[in-house]
């Protein structure tokens, strides 16, 4: 039975399907609930559990992964296959012989386009929140006309909302309204953000970044490795986005 905890770093804990969510030092981790199968070695069992864990975690985002990893589709290989491979490589680590998954390490898009710079989440109020970033146009392959790709993953209810092409890189700001009425603010609501370009017939994505979890406070991302909570109020901006 899943249990929702509250507090500043509140997040979902307990079972959700075959996934077990829990908190370690303020970070949400995920492991598989499946046990060891007879006739398999410890390494085989670990690899099987790791693959099943990644499969179940990423499956609700199948549509978004098909978009963000479209350039990796070749033959029978799909975008989600590339996403799984990267998650197994970068988002899984062992603890006492059990594979653990870090949601912050998931990618919803990947490519050679210059990525997000200084992305931060604003206050989560009612069902809306904001994202702000540095308009780093002309940094590498970045251009003013690059568009945004936002994915919100509610790991507690295993549902996903995405918004593609609502703003440009040059805007530096975007407001998001979630369509869900029954939002549990203490649940694990992760926000993934990237850019994509449409130049001629070619669509190119950047590697996405996880901006953190939505909660009652302001979550500022200083880097992909370090997250800190900021208590000062967030100054909202007007948006030029479509």
N, C-alpha and C positions, 0 to 999 in steps of 0.2 A: 504494500500500500504506500503510495507516495505521500510525502509530508511537506507542506510549504512552510518554510521558516521566514520570519520577518526580521526587520532591522536594516541598518545601513547597507550591509552587504547581503541582504536576504536573497535567497535563491531557492529554486526547487531542490528538494532532496528526496531520496527514496526511489521506488520503482516507477518507471514509465515504460510500459511494454516490457521488452527484454533489456532495457537500459536502467542502470542504477545511477542517479545523480547524487552527489554529495559535495560538501565544502571542506577544503583543506587550506588553512591560512587565508581565508577570504576568497579563494579561487574555486570556481565550479569545475569538478572533474566528473567524468563519466566512465563507467565500466560495464561490461556485459554481465548479465545474470546467469548466463548458461554455464553449466558445470563441465567438468572434464569428461570426455567420451572414452569409453573403454577401448583398448587396442591402439591408442595414439600415444606418441611420446609427449613429453612436457612441451617441447618446442613446437610440435605440430598442433597441440592443443592451444598454445599461446597464439600462434599465427591464425588459427581458425577463429578464435574468439576476437582477435584484433580485426580481422576482416568483417566478421559479423557486426561488430560494434560500429565500424565505419559505415557499413552498408545501412544499418538502421538509422544512424544519426543523419546521414546525408539524404536518404530517400525522400523525406518531405520537401527537399529543395530541388527535386529532379528537374522541374521546369526551368528554374533559375540557372541551374548548372548547365543545362543544354544551351542556354543563351550565353552565359559567361565563358563557356569552354567550347563554343561552336567551332573555333578554328582548329581544335584538336580532333574533330570528328573525321575519321578515316576508315573506310570499309565498315567493319562491324564494330569498331571502337567508337564509343560515344563520349560526350563531354563529361558525364558523370564518372566514367572509367578513369579519366585523367584526374578528376577531383579526388577520387578514392585513392589513387596512387600517391598523390601529394599528401593526403591526410595520413595515410599509413606511414609515410616517410617522415613527416614533420610534426604530426599531431598526436602520435601515440608513444607512450613510454611505459615501461614495466614498473610495477610495484608489488613486491612479494609474489612474483610470477604471474601477476594478472595485468593485462593491458588496460591502461587508462587513456581516455581521450580528453584533449583540451579543446573546447569549443572555440576559444580565441584563435586557434591555429588554423581553423577551417578557411578555405578560399572558395568564393562563389564565382570568381572570374580569374583569368590568368592571361598574360600576354606581354608584349614588348612596349606597350604604350607607357609613358611616364606616369607614375602613380600619384596617389593622394599625398599632399603635404600638410602637416599640422591639422589633421582632422580631429574635430571635437564634437561631442554631443551636448545639446542644450538641455534645459529642464524638461522633464516628462510631465505634462499637465493634461489631465483628462485622457484623451486618446491621441494627443499630438506631441511632437517634439521637433527639435531643429538640429541641423548639422551645419557646422561652419568649417571652412578650410582656407588655406592660403591659395589664392589664384596664381598658381605657378606656371602660367602660360609662357611658352617659349623656353621652358626649362627642358632640355632634351627634346623629346618628340611631342611634348605637350603643346596644345593650341587652345585659343579662346573658345573655339567651337566644340571642343570635347564635351560630351554629355555625361550626366550622372546615372549611376546604377546603384539603387539602394535595396537591400534585402533585410527584412526583419524576421527573425526566426524565434517563435515562441516554443522553446523546448519543452515546456510543461504540457502544452496541449498539442505539440507536434504539428503546428500550423505555420504557414509562411505568407508574408505579404511582401510584394516587391513593386518598385516604381522605377521605370526606365525612361530616360530622356526628358525629365521634367525641368532640369536646370543645366546650365553650362558651367564649365570650369571657371570661366571669368567671373561668374556671379559670386562665388565664395560663400554662398548661403542657400539653404533649402529647408523648407518646412514640410513635415510629413504628418499626414492624418491617417491613423490606422482605422480600418473599417470594422474592427472588432468592438463589440459592446461590453463583453464580459472579460475585461483585461485584469489579470491579477498582477499588480505592480511588483509583487515580491517574487514573481516567477522569473525564470531565466529567459529574458527577452534580449537576444543578441542582435546587434546592428552591424551589417557588413556593407562596405561602401567602396565603389571604384568608379573609374571613368572609361568611356569608350569613344572611339572616333569613327566617323563615316566619311571616308575620302575616296570618292569614286565608287567602285563596287566593293571595296574592301572595308570590312569592319574589324577594328583592332581594339582589344580590351587591355586595361592595366591589371596588374595583380591587385586583388581586393585587400582591404584591411578591415579588421574587426575593431570597431570603435568602442566596444565594450557592451555592458548591459544597461538597459533602461531601468531606472528606479526613481525614487522620489527626490534624489539629490542630483547635482550636476556632476557628470562624469567627464573628466578631462583626460585625453590621451596625450601623454608627453612623448611616448614612443611605443612601438609595438611590444616592447619587453616590459615596460613599467607603466603601471596605471595608478593614479592617485585620485582621491575624491576631493573635490573643491566645494567648500561650504558657501562661498560668496555667491550672491545672486547673479544670474546670467543676464546680460543685457541683450534683449531681443532686437533684431533688425527687421526692417521692411525688406521684402524680397522682390527681385526683378524676374523671378522664374515664371515659367509658363504655368 
